[in-house]
Amino acid sequence: MAAAESGDGRAGGGATEPGDRADRWQSGCRLRTGAGEEYLVTASLVRRSLAAVDGSPRWGHGLVGTFIDVGRQRHRARSWADRGAVAVLRAAAAAAGTDARVRAALLEALADGLPVAPDRLPAEPFRVGGGQGGPGRAGPGTDLVLGEAGTWRAEGGGRHRLTLRGEPAACDLVFAPRAAPGAAGADGDGRGGPHCDVTGRITVPGARDAVVVAGEGWYAYGADDGLLAEVPCGGRDIGRRRLVVFLDDGWRVTAGDEEHVEPASRAVTGRRTWLTAHAPDGRAVPAGDVRLCPHRPWTSLSTLNHYPASWEIASDHLRLRLQVTAHFPGQEVRTLLTGQGFLCAAARVSGTRAGRPVTGWAVVTAVPAQRIGNLEEYLGRLREVTRREVHRLYPDRPSPALTASLLGGTGASLDGFADAAVHESLVRPVRHLADPGGRGWRAYVCCAAIELLGVRAGPYAPLLAAVEVIHSANLAIDDLQDGALHRRGVPAVHRVFGVPATVNAATAAYFALDRVLDEVLPDDDRLRLAVCRTYLGMLRAAHGGQALDLAGHTAEMDAAVASGDARPLLRRLRAAHRFKTGVPARAFAELGALAAGAAGARPAAIGAYFEAVGTAYQISDDVLDVLGATTSQSGGRRKHSGEDLRAGRVTMPLAHGVGRLPADRMARVWKAVRDGGATAGTVHEAATALADSGAVLACRQEARALVDDAWHRLAPLLPDSPAKIMVRSLGRYAALREAAVPADAAAGDVAESLRRG
């Protein structure tokens, strides 16, 4: 084969930016062995043009292959990205609409020009050319060399041979069209490919010998599957779904939609839906009245992407009603080629066509709009999963089983007569605070620690409930001791249920972890002991931090203002923040890491990083309280509005104000707020003085340094991965939140990453 172009990503050299040309090839098939075992194989290649500064032509290539064992419910995928593809991903990361903290972490991960695992750098170049398309021409008949992964070659008469080597499955398959392909563009999204008979041999993962298989499938050129997709203008993002359905009456249906999404709010600003039915003779019959309705949504704990588990396809014009249902949960592919990942699912089909019952099979590809425009919105995607798990641990209704679980297995002796009382006293106070939910970063810590180790977090979802219930209990006690009136937009727990019930329910909630360990841990006494020691250490530290908080820091602040030396005060405040927020975050991370099998230096390093994240989060909380009081506010309550200053609580900005404000001015500020009850005007004046003095900047710098130092110790212990990128982003979020994300700092991160790249 004459090579039309090389995809090693090195030709041409120099800086590049994505061009406006993309070529895409897809193939897929369902195969059966003589023993009736069922497999699905898909392969997708994309090449995007790159415009080099010196004018030389370059291409970026991405390849994804999947192997799905339907009977055993196993889903395997492998992806490759050459250096040209990495250049495309870097340009996409730098585009408008991406959260600055995520953008900086992405550029940092891609700075060396190598793909982020699980994407691989191909050992051999991709090549496109020869075959029916001729050298330099791309089309459905073009021969492809898929790096070391395999080849796609035309054999005449529309027949093509797909050869894949290594993982996820080795195969040698021939695609033979049953009839001529549909008309170009007939499916509304590229070119309709032919319905093919597929024969050949396949080596199943774990097997030594290849087996003979036969089935049906398709190949296509030009359909936009979301791999290395062009970044839309105006900061928008695009989500794509594509369903390729094969019916037992010989018809094939290709349906899909495209959604335009505003990244920060996730608001859908436009949608296009299309469907084409392909008759057994190859005729393409488009429908203009298609309805494509997703059902049974679920959230991946690996990417926080939302996917449907089933779809309804309908067209009155074609007299078509189909229900498409994924064979089993999950089936997500992790790859930066689409942002974070996408769904490639084997599905079964049932319904009617032209009034007659039909069944069949399908491959569903769903690439959500997944550019992260707002990191808090991204973390908030865990909210529904967490709520579901909380409701499972703390259900809506009393029952003997729940009573037994809450009472450590002893509830059976109550014979059901106390179920309602136990539920009212132990469940409802916790649910009152857990149901509204918070920002979700603590629950994310647990998932992220698991994913950092290359383990899927999905099976560990019950841990989310334990984290949320324990945190809600901490908040309930904190509000009681501080005399707070509201939390998470609802009255504080003690105002609704009273002080005794709040104390009892919150204390009982600290045992929630014990109720989920059997679901997520193997029968390993040594592991369980390590988990219990980690958790009990966290409880002791958190109570110590609360003790420091209750004792207050007034005397230390008096001494600092009098002497001009805030160092003893800052040590005390740092300890309180570390014990109250940092150590719990560390424990949640270490619990996840231990559950995922972490060993050696990794659990402690992961824990240390998230301890820094938690401590930085508390520092930035102090900062936001000051910043919230520097601006006039209206339109209802807001958490960060100078409440600490109004109550006379000593926080990090006050401490850092010592030595930055002139001594007499600092003394006046402290005197004005020291005893609590300051007026709004006084609080505003004090907050403005602290912000102008550099105290806020000092807090930001301290929080950022905490996170960065811990990250530099952790990063070398972990391979690059999408989870690592998001964990890095979380650290920046904790240190620089909301109004505390200065545009110049974010731009500096990006500029530095680009400079190093």
ZAKE-819135 format. One line per field, with one value per residue (C-alpha): residue number from 1; residue in one letter; chain; z, y, x. Coordinates in steps of 0.001 Angstrom, whole numbers. Example, Ala and Ser with C-alpha at 12.3 -4.5 7.8 and 13.67 -1.06 7.14 Angstrom:
ZAKE-819135
nr 1 2
rest A S
kette A A
w 7800 7140
v -4500 -1060
u 12300 13670
END
This chain:
ZAKE-819135
nr 1 2 3 4 5 6 7 8 9 10 11 12 13 14 15 16 17 18 19 20 21 22 23 24 25 26 27 28 29 30 31 32 33 34 35 36 37 38 39 40 41 42 43 44 45 46 47 48 49 50 51 52 53 54 55 56 57 58 59 60 61 62 63 64 65 66 67 68 69 70 71 72 73 74 75 76 77 78 79 80 81 82 83 84 85 86 87 88 89 90 91 92 93 94 95 96 97 98 99 100 101 102 103 104 105 106 107 108 109 110 111 112 113 114 115 116 117 118 119 120 121 122 123 124 125 126 127 128 129 130 131 132 133 134 135 136 137 138 139 140 141 142 143 144 145 146 147 148 149 150 151 152 153 154 155 156 157 158 159 160 161 162 163 164 165 166 167 168 169 170 171 172 173 174 175 176 177 178 179 180 181 182 183 184 185 186 187 188 189 190 191 192 193 194 195 196 197 198 199 200 201 202 203 204 205 206 207 208 209 210 211 212 213 214 215 216 217 218 219 220 221 222 223 224 225 226 227 228 229 230 231 232 233 234 235 236 237 238 239 240 241 242 243 244 245 246 247 248 249 250 251 252 253 254 255 256 257 258 259 260 261 262 263 264 265 266 267 268 269 270 271 272 273 274 275 276 277 278 279 280 281 282 283 284 285 286 287 288 289 290 291 292 293 294 295 296 297 298 299 300 301 302 303 304 305 306 307 308 309 310 311 312 313 314 315 316 317 318 319 320 321 322 323 324 325 326 327 328 329 330 331 332 333 334 335 336 337 338 339 340 341 342 343 344 345 346 347 348 349 350 351 352 353 354 355 356 357 358 359 360 361 362 363 364 365 366 367 368 369 370 371 372 373 374 375 376 377 378 379 380 381 382 383 384 385 386 387 388 389 390 391 392 393 394 395 396 397 398 399 400 401 402 403 404 405 406 407 408 409 410 411 412 413 414 415 416 417 418 419 420 421 422 423 424 425 426 427 428 429 430 431 432 433 434 435 436 437 438 439 440 441 442 443 444 445 446 447 448 449 450 451 452 453 454 455 456 457 458 459 460 461 462 463 464 465 466 467 468 469 470 471 472 473 474 475 476 477 478 479 480 481 482 483 484 485 486 487 488 489 490 491 492 493 494 495 496 497 498 499 500 501 502 503 504 505 506 507 508 509 510 511 512 513 514 515 516 517 518 519 520 521 522 523 524 525 526 527 528 529 530 531 532 533 534 535 536 537 538 539 540 541 542 543 544 545 546 547 548 549 550 551 552 553 554 555 556 557 558 559 560 561 562 563 564 565 566 567 568 569 570 571 572 573 574 575 576 577 578 579 580 581 582 583 584 585 586 587 588 589 590 591 592 593 594 595 596 597 598 599 600 601 602 603 604 605 606 607 608 609 610 611 612 613 614 615 616 617 618 619 620 621 622 623 624 625 626 627 628 629 630 631 632 633 634 635 636 637 638 639 640 641 642 643 644 645 646 647 648 649 650 651 652 653 654 655 656 657 658 659 660 661 662 663 664 665 666 667 668 669 670 671 672 673 674 675 676 677 678 679 680 681 682 683 684 685 686 687 688 689 690 691 692 693 694 695 696 697 698 699 700 701 702 703 704 705 706 707 708 709 710 711 712 713 714 715 716 717 718 719 720 721 722 723 724 725 726 727 728 729 730 731 732 733 734 735 736 737 738 739 740 741 742 743 744 745 746 747 748 749 750 751 752 753 754 755 756 757
rest M A A A E S G D G R A G G G A T E P G D R A D R W Q S G C R L R T G A G E E Y L V T A S L V R R S L A A V D G S P R W G H G L V G T F I D V G R Q R H R A R S W A D R G A V A V L R A A A A A A G T D A R V R A A L L E A L A D G L P V A P D R L P A E P F R V G G G Q G G P G R A G P G T D L V L G E A G T W R A E G G G R H R L T L R G E P A A C D L V F A P R A A P G A A G A D G D G R G G P H C D V T G R I T V P G A R D A V V V A G E G W Y A Y G A D D G L L A E V P C G G R D I G R R R L V V F L D D G W R V T A G D E E H V E P A S R A V T G R R T W L T A H A P D G R A V P A G D V R L C P H R P W T S L S T L N H Y P A S W E I A S D H L R L R L Q V T A H F P G Q E V R T L L T G Q G F L C A A A R V S G T R A G R P V T G W A V V T A V P A Q R I G N L E E Y L G R L R E V T R R E V H R L Y P D R P S P A L T A S L L G G T G A S L D G F A D A A V H E S L V R P V R H L A D P G G R G W R A Y V C C A A I E L L G V R A G P Y A P L L A A V E V I H S A N L A I D D L Q D G A L H R R G V P A V H R V F G V P A T V N A A T A A Y F A L D R V L D E V L P D D D R L R L A V C R T Y L G M L R A A H G G Q A L D L A G H T A E M D A A V A S G D A R P L L R R L R A A H R F K T G V P A R A F A E L G A L A A G A A G A R P A A I G A Y F E A V G T A Y Q I S D D V L D V L G A T T S Q S G G R R K H S G E D L R A G R V T M P L A H G V G R L P A D R M A R V W K A V R D G G A T A G T V H E A A T A L A D S G A V L A C R Q E A R A L V D D A W H R L A P L L P D S P A K I M V R S L G R Y A A L R E A A V P A D A A A G D V A E S L R R G
kette A A A A A A A A A A A A A A A A A A A A A A A A A A A A A A A A A A A A A A A A A A A A A A A A A A A A A A A A A A A A A A A A A A A A A A A A A A A A A A A A A A A A A A A A A A A A A A A A A A A A A A A A A A A A A A A A A A A A A A A A A A A A A A A A A A A A A A A A A A A A A A A A A A A A A A A A A A A A A A A A A A A A A A A A A A A A A A A A A A A A A A A A A A A A A A A A A A A A A A A A A A A A A A A A A A A A A A A A A A A A A A A A A A A A A A A A A A A A A A A A A A A A A A A A A A A A A A A A A A A A A A A A A A A A A A A A A A A A A A A A A A A A A A A A A A A A A A A A A A A A A A A A A A A A A A A A A A A A A A A A A A A A A A A A A A A A A A A A A A A A A A A A A A A A A A A A A A A A A A A A A A A A A A A A A A A A A A A A A A A A A A A A A A A A A A A A A A A A A A A A A A A A A A A A A A A A A A A A A A A A A A A A A A A A A A A A A A A A A A A A A A A A A A A A A A A A A A A A A A A A A A A A A A A A A A A A A A A A A A A A A A A A A A A A A A A A A A A A A A A A A A A A A A A A A A A A A A A A A A A A A A A A A A A A A A A A A A A A A A A A A A A A A A A A A A A A A A A A A A A A A A A A A A A A A A A A A A A A A A A A A A A A A A A A A A A A A A A A A A A A A A A A A A A A A A A A A A A A A A A A A A A A A A A A A A A A A A A A A A A A A A A A A A A A A A A A A A A A A A A A A A A A A A A A A A A A A A A A A A A A A A A A A A A A A A A A A A A A A A A A A A A A A A A A A A A A A A A A A A A A A A A A A A A A A A A A A A A A A A A A A A A A A A A A A A A A A A A A A
w 0 -888 2211 1740 5012 8314 11632 13919 14993 14326 10651 10031 13538 15009 16658 15362 15707 14621 11058 9825 8182 9876 8446 10406 9943 12067 11994 14277 14352 16464 16275 17469 17927 17171 20896 20832 22652 21643 21191 19860 18294 17310 15943 15334 13781 13403 11875 12308 10189 11870 10430 11254 11460 8749 6462 6470 6576 9776 11142 14554 14918 17559 17648 19983 19902 22099 22753 24560 25866 26166 28006 30632 30799 30227 28498 27387 25485 24326 22866 21108 20500 18597 19236 16666 18596 21783 20005 19161 22794 24043 21764 22969 26604 26037 24338 25914 28100 30202 33954 34525 37159 34889 31931 33857 35014 31490 29979 32729 31991 28222 28380 27343 24174 25300 25716 29158 30158 29435 25971 24508 22267 19214 18763 15000 12913 11650 7861 5621 1868 -966 -1572 -3415 -2113 -3690 -2056 -341 -634 2269 1909 2826 605 1987 3388 6977 9072 12700 14207 15856 16621 13175 9676 7658 4013 1006 -843 -3767 -4255 -1122 1017 3767 6169 9753 11529 15165 17229 20981 23414 23827 21432 18423 15336 11595 10160 6658 6138 3005 2036 1501 -794 -1997 720 1248 -410 809 3706 3947 7652 8366 9994 7461 4939 5358 5251 4091 6079 6047 6710 8903 9116 10478 13630 17006 20047 23210 26053 28241 25570 23786 20478 18003 17391 14222 14349 12070 12317 10880 11121 9241 8323 7654 6761 7790 10769 13622 16621 18951 18865 18607 17872 16670 19457 18687 18571 21323 24155 23456 23852 21839 22964 20470 20548 17797 17753 15047 15201 13351 13209 12632 9515 7687 8241 9842 11662 12340 14713 16744 18063 18691 21610 21941 25584 27507 29559 32818 33320 31267 29631 26272 23670 20602 19495 16201 15891 12846 11783 8655 8072 5631 3778 3086 -516 711 156 2636 3996 6122 8667 9566 12588 14704 18487 20376 24097 26668 29830 33100 33467 35483 36473 35981 39143 36927 34778 36375 32892 32748 30407 29689 30157 27556 24603 22802 19033 17266 13877 12777 9162 9259 11611 13901 17688 19194 22725 22959 26298 27300 28036 31315 33366 32720 29274 29469 27644 29437 27005 26664 22958 23860 26931 29690 28271 26364 26289 23802 24751 23442 23565 22819 20789 20743 19306 16091 12491 10043 12622 13081 16136 15681 17809 17238 18584 18633 19320 21171 21236 23551 23880 26333 26213 28793 28721 32345 32391 36155 38546 41223 38696 37815 41456 41894 39403 42259 44149 42758 43198 46754 47523 46177 48348 51410 50892 50723 53976 55660 53931 53836 55877 59071 58956 61231 58965 59220 62993 63260 61080 62981 66336 65382 64761 68122 66829 66161 69890 69619 67498 65355 68014 68075 64351 63907 66977 65903 62413 63758 66176 64191 60514 60001 61686 59469 56303 57050 56356 53947 51469 50412 49761 49628 47082 47024 47059 50103 48455 45313 47341 48060 44385 43167 45486 44084 40471 41008 41494 38213 39897 38825 41649 40684 42989 45917 45642 49172 50557 49221 51624 54574 53727 53322 56479 58565 57172 57788 61385 61748 60382 62703 65770 64479 63948 67404 69078 67021 67447 63667 62369 58871 56889 53222 52771 55535 59275 61354 62595 66291 65476 63942 66083 69310 70939 72517 69310 67232 69497 69585 65846 64852 67242 65933 62367 63089 62946 59390 57930 59801 57997 54506 54988 54328 50911 49744 51487 50977 53904 54852 58568 58041 55555 57784 60716 58669 57565 61119 62495 59799 60520 64319 64018 61938 64553 67307 65229 64192 67791 68721 66003 67226 70745 69513 67691 70763 72924 70427 69574 71130 73681 71028 68733 71584 72062 68354 67978 71060 70013 66240 66043 64620 64399 67527 66478 62932 64248 66340 63479 61093 63588 63992 60225 59718 62358 61496 57707 56550 58491 57611 53917 54384 56024 53270 50671 52544 53000 49235 48559 51016 49594 46121 47273 47604 49238 50036 50079 48059 50762 52946 49989 48722 52246 52710 49484 50377 53886 52222 49993 52999 54942 51926 51478 55038 54504 51334 53274 55658 52662 51094 54340 54157 50426 50792 53198 50931 48422 48903 48640 48175 47242 50178 52356 51317 53235 52695 53860 56796 59320 61003 61402 62636 65267 66341 65233 64544 61066 58863 57161 60562 61688 58464 58870 61827 60515 57216 58510 60514 64198 65191 62268 63089 66700 65646 63266 65941 68604 66274 65727 68778 70930 68141 67069 64754 62372 58642 58032 60574 59119 55622 56753 58549 55598 53140 55293 55489 51743 50896 53319 51502 54166 51655 49195 51973 52718 49053 48759 51863 50653 47208 48650 50891 47921 45527 47983 48686 44969 44083 46573 45294 41536 40912 42615 40195 36439 34429 34077 33734 37466 38222 36143 38055 41436 40512 39510 42842 44699 42784 43435 47180 47328 44887 45049 43559 43851 45024 41493 40119 36345 36296 38386 36111 33038 34584 35093 31477 30149 32197 30925 27343 27858 29246 26448
v 0 3445 5573 8748 10311 9432 9893 9778 13361 14457 15420 19099 20142 23533 24881 23754 24437 22310 22729 22492 19075 15770 12272 9563 5827 3524 -163 -2433 -5914 -8503 -11936 -15374 -18517 -22019 -22401 -19365 -16929 -13331 -10567 -7004 -5428 -1753 335 4102 6139 9905 12154 15941 18284 20482 23725 24025 27421 26415 25392 21674 19318 17412 15224 14160 10664 8990 5361 3577 -146 -1917 -5576 -6474 -9976 -9872 -13155 -12510 -8800 -7714 -4473 -3767 -811 499 3903 5497 9147 10326 13574 15359 14335 15678 19017 19037 18257 21063 23545 22329 22661 26265 27202 29518 27975 25672 26281 27969 25440 22510 24221 24703 21053 19772 21861 20741 17076 17519 19789 17082 16292 12752 11317 10795 7196 5135 6637 5218 6736 4445 2683 2673 5494 5641 5699 6664 6044 3544 1139 2322 5852 6159 7776 11033 10564 9670 7826 4628 2588 3988 1558 2310 1266 1606 1918 -1343 -2057 -3433 -2583 -1886 -2875 -2851 -6181 -5160 -5314 -3275 -5994 -4902 -6774 -5581 -6968 -6078 -7226 -7434 -5969 -5625 -8589 -9922 -10536 -11067 -10191 -9685 -7226 -8176 -5795 -7392 -4551 -1191 1446 4083 7458 9820 11879 9861 9257 12970 12591 11659 8860 5771 2608 -826 -3612 -6357 -10035 -10474 -13652 -14516 -15449 -13801 -14416 -13694 -12062 -14774 -17472 -19071 -20013 -18066 -19171 -18983 -16354 -15054 -12240 -8893 -5331 -2147 255 3964 7009 10608 10298 12624 10339 12975 11787 14801 16878 20434 22983 24999 28756 30936 28628 26153 22397 19642 16275 13484 10225 7632 4346 1755 -788 -4103 -5702 -9358 -8496 -7283 -3564 -1340 1914 4645 7362 10058 13553 16485 18883 22291 23049 26089 24586 26562 26163 22958 24633 23071 25833 23729 20185 18316 14787 12499 8973 6896 3408 1213 -1443 -4900 -3802 -883 1793 4685 6010 9159 10259 13844 13095 11127 10983 9824 9705 8618 6805 5481 7888 6917 8723 7356 7755 7712 10751 12136 11924 11209 8449 6783 3024 2765 4721 4937 5472 6375 7644 7787 8225 4934 3265 2538 1989 585 142 -65 -1280 -1684 -5305 -4422 -1348 674 135 3450 4093 6340 8562 12187 11901 12881 14981 12379 9386 8128 5309 2488 12 -3288 -3239 -5395 -4128 -4856 -3118 -2877 -1862 -1427 -2914 -6142 -7191 -7014 -7719 -7010 -5646 -2280 -410 2844 5565 8506 11337 13853 17520 17239 20366 21491 25120 25318 22959 23323 22265 19268 18201 18731 15928 13523 14911 12542 9466 10503 11194 7792 6060 8109 7120 3497 3813 6081 5180 7231 4734 2774 -990 -3804 -4339 -682 -708 -3804 -2196 1101 -683 -2962 -6047 -5869 -4241 -7576 -7867 -4834 -6850 -3823 -1772 898 1134 4463 5989 4905 6295 9596 10019 8736 9054 12150 14646 13453 13388 16949 18139 15451 15813 19428 18401 20527 21144 17458 17750 15489 12642 13278 12895 9285 8515 10358 8478 5196 6352 7643 4021 2884 1248 2051 3797 2532 -524 1703 4007 3096 4995 8202 7753 7225 10344 12490 11194 11688 15183 16090 14949 17180 20136 19522 19534 22538 24527 23618 24719 27918 28771 28872 29427 27966 25488 24511 26704 25034 25707 24218 20694 21686 24314 21653 18569 20079 19871 16361 14672 16506 15415 11805 11470 13121 10964 7812 8902 8635 4869 4998 3804 522 -143 63 -1667 -5127 -3912 -2467 -4387 -7977 -10378 -9196 -8572 -6653 -4284 -3762 -2984 -370 1216 1322 2815 5483 6378 6415 8604 11027 11159 11949 14676 16236 16438 18006 20591 21341 21730 24349 26077 26112 27464 30272 32335 35658 35757 34823 37544 40075 39100 39258 42744 43972 42537 42757 39071 36804 33641 31882 32765 31488 28183 27711 28589 26267 23433 24017 24087 21025 18966 20089 19936 18704 15453 14354 14931 12909 10083 9937 9777 7112 5050 5119 4325 1422 23 173 -1806 969 -73 1308 5086 5800 5834 8283 10530 10540 11296 14107 15777 15707 16924 19939 20286 20215 22719 25020 24772 26008 28873 29901 29682 32283 34389 34234 35375 38538 39069 38561 41491 43849 44124 45234 42293 41983 39381 36975 35038 34166 31974 34137 37584 38501 36199 35350 39013 39807 37058 38118 34827 34938 33711 33535 36942 38645 36939 37812 41413 41715 43222 44197 46864 49658 48711 51390 50545 46813 47577 49580 46816 44157 46261 46898 43200 41472 41044 40174 41934 44435 46326 45627 48887 48043 44562 46021 48525 45846 43439 46127 47060 43440 42883 46063 45244 42132 39761 38070 37640 36127 33603 32681 32255 30076 27888 27546 26683 23985 22299 22710 21319 18246 17781 17827 14988 12954 13447 11347 8355 8253 7733 10444 9846 11814 11281 12823 15884 16348 15845 18541 20786 20105 21358 24616 24906 24416 27139 29595 29381 31508 35162 33965 32827 35866 35982 36866 33807 31475 33081 32766 29039 28599 30779 28872 25526 26764 28122 24806 22914
u 0 1330 1379 -602 450 2011 319 3326 2650 6214 6133 6448 7443 6772 3651 282 -3388 -6352 -7549 -11106 -10845 -11659 -12034 -13801 -14186 -16326 -17117 -19067 -20501 -22262 -20678 -21695 -19653 -20869 -21561 -23870 -21568 -22259 -19699 -19690 -16621 -16314 -13454 -13409 -10604 -10502 -7881 -7950 -5883 -3310 -1994 1702 3370 5839 2973 3764 774 157 -2566 -3715 -5165 -7289 -8413 -10825 -11573 -14116 -14839 -18068 -18761 -22550 -23018 -20357 -21205 -17618 -16710 -13155 -11790 -8457 -7616 -4657 -3768 -699 1147 -980 -4093 -2522 -2010 -5733 -6608 -4363 -6076 -9485 -8405 -7310 -10589 -13139 -15796 -13599 -13289 -9921 -8856 -9656 -8021 -4780 -4739 -5416 -2649 -305 -1074 -631 2407 4887 2941 2045 -1460 -2970 -3647 -5641 -4993 -1786 845 1013 4345 3785 2277 -1256 -1436 -4317 -4211 -4197 -7053 -10142 -9666 -6251 -3215 -4052 -7811 -10054 -13321 -15142 -12828 -9564 -7024 -6011 -3034 -4151 -692 299 -3371 -4243 -5453 -8594 -8210 -10504 -10762 -12976 -16732 -17288 -15673 -13317 -11082 -10631 -7593 -7022 -4065 -3632 -6119 -9041 -9468 -7596 -9691 -9589 -13004 -14385 -17281 -19259 -22111 -25503 -26575 -25296 -24795 -27460 -27175 -24518 -25760 -28960 -28642 -28366 -24975 -22343 -22630 -24764 -22680 -23800 -25402 -22763 -22419 -19356 -17271 -13865 -12017 -11641 -9468 -11402 -9417 -7957 -8322 -5381 -6972 -9072 -12670 -14737 -17490 -20209 -22709 -23658 -22458 -21670 -18943 -19252 -17218 -17853 -20208 -19222 -18762 -17320 -13691 -11362 -14439 -14048 -14501 -17654 -17389 -18792 -17724 -20524 -20259 -21927 -23271 -23907 -25852 -25902 -27839 -27176 -30005 -30286 -33742 -34574 -36635 -33496 -34011 -31410 -32184 -29655 -30833 -29202 -29246 -26946 -27353 -25727 -24985 -23758 -20881 -21195 -24958 -25460 -28457 -29397 -29498 -30332 -31053 -31157 -32552 -32391 -33292 -32840 -34199 -32269 -34266 -32795 -32111 -29969 -32619 -32344 -35648 -35226 -37824 -38601 -40776 -38307 -38617 -35540 -36236 -33632 -34764 -33333 -30402 -27345 -24164 -20684 -18616 -15518 -16377 -19577 -21094 -24826 -26001 -29346 -29727 -32498 -33867 -37177 -37112 -40346 -41491 -45114 -44023 -42089 -44602 -41686 -41652 -38474 -37191 -33402 -32004 -28363 -27504 -25796 -24793 -21676 -20125 -18274 -15000 -12508 -10595 -9574 -10388 -13968 -13224 -13427 -15233 -18236 -20749 -20280 -22988 -24272 -28068 -31092 -34034 -37749 -40797 -42775 -42087 -44944 -47287 -45317 -43276 -39508 -36476 -32832 -29582 -27855 -24657 -25274 -22643 -23311 -20789 -22242 -21367 -18623 -16551 -16427 -17448 -17921 -16162 -18836 -21475 -19298 -18949 -22686 -23355 -22672 -25636 -28271 -26081 -25263 -28917 -29919 -27333 -28323 -31952 -30881 -28918 -31471 -34781 -37971 -39976 -39338 -38985 -37795 -34773 -33772 -34176 -32006 -29344 -29350 -29180 -26317 -28425 -30197 -33366 -35062 -35800 -38088 -40562 -41335 -43090 -40357 -39600 -41389 -39752 -36264 -36838 -38175 -35271 -32293 -33173 -35283 -32894 -30021 -32119 -33278 -29730 -28530 -31417 -30697 -27096 -23991 -21277 -20377 -16605 -16172 -18041 -16011 -12812 -13720 -14455 -11376 -9030 -10352 -10090 -6543 -5502 -7037 -10040 -13599 -15466 -18943 -18992 -18037 -21063 -22319 -19327 -20906 -23816 -21509 -19500 -22630 -24320 -21180 -20632 -24284 -23881 -20802 -22751 -25698 -23425 -21480 -24697 -25927 -22713 -22495 -26171 -26633 -30156 -29868 -27821 -28097 -31144 -33204 -33563 -30767 -31502 -31715 -34352 -36605 -35960 -34625 -31223 -31417 -32628 -30005 -27154 -28354 -29053 -25772 -23778 -25479 -24704 -20982 -21500 -22872 -19573 -19891 -23192 -21668 -18321 -19753 -20913 -17613 -14836 -13712 -13521 -10048 -9501 -6264 -7895 -10927 -8667 -6780 -10060 -11427 -8211 -8241 -11839 -11501 -8412 -10434 -13219 -10724 -9070 -12381 -13544 -10212 -10642 -14143 -12746 -10297 -13126 -15349 -12549 -12214 -9180 -10105 -7298 -4742 -6083 -5839 -2215 -1453 -2960 -1097 2264 2005 3053 342 2453 1083 -2463 -1911 -524 -3644 -6008 -4169 -4464 -8207 -8759 -6608 -8381 -11912 -11752 -8358 -8146 -11726 -10945 -7776 -9692 -12329 -9554 -7606 -10779 -11274 -7619 -7581 -10815 -9246 -6215 -3622 -364 3061 3459 340 -2399 -450 458 -3116 -4309 -1793 -2891 -6552 -5752 -4172 -7230 -9563 -7473 -7226 -10996 -11525 -9076 -10895 -14170 -12743 -11713 -15150 -16751 -14647 -15135 -18888 -18995 -17068 -19914 -23487 -25881 -29586 -32104 -31964 -29548 -26059 -23642 -20572 -21642 -19439 -21127 -17821 -16922 -20407 -20134 -16649 -15074 -11364 -10516 -7432 -7950 -8181 -4988 -3168 -4330 -1971 1244 -357 -2686 -1086 -1159 -3665 -5968 -5794 -6640 -9712 -10880 -10517 -12222 -15175 -15920 -14389 -17468 -19916 -23080 -21363 -23600 -23589 -21753 -19067 -18612 -18346 -15710 -13669 -13869 -12821 -9841 -8699 -9121 -7222 -4395 -3260 -4627 -6916 -4061 -1923 -4664 -4933 -1193 -1079 -3924 -2377 1038 -484 -2131 798 3359 1217 564 4241 4785 1832 2033 5179 3535 611 372 -1330 -5061 -8299 -8850 -5463 -6381 -9620 -7943 -5441 -8360 -10067 -7004 -7028 -10762 -10287 -7636 -9264 -13040 -15827 -14806 -11392 -10474 -8651 -8610 -4933 -4007 -5935 -4447 -998 -1453 -2471 309 2895 1577 1707 5211 6469 4698
END
